[in-house]
Amino acid sequence: MKMYLISDNVDTLTGMRLAGIDGVVVHEREELRRAIEAAMDDKTVGIILLTEKFGREFPDLIDEIKLERTMPLLIEIPDRHGTGRKKDFITSYVNEAIGLKL
């Protein structure tokens, strides 16, 4: 299985291509939906990488797809500007998910 990148900027796509990961650059909601659907229809793709900007701008679309499908796996990655997450995002994610304070 291979990875496929859907990015909002050319720099991230260029970097991933140097690592052997193919992808596409999109900017609009419908472009994103079409790109995700095309990647999901490709049975050789096991992981779809999305830049975090899409998760912030279109959370309903990303969550809808994550809930409907188990494969391929959708993963949000930071782009060239870094992550938009707070430092303890994993700890707060676990706190929300299972109700434990770590």
Beta strands, then each sheet from edge to edge (+ up, - down):
strand 1: 2-7
strand 2: 22-25
strand 3: 45-51
strand 4: 73-77
sheet 1: 2+ 1+ 3+ 4+
end
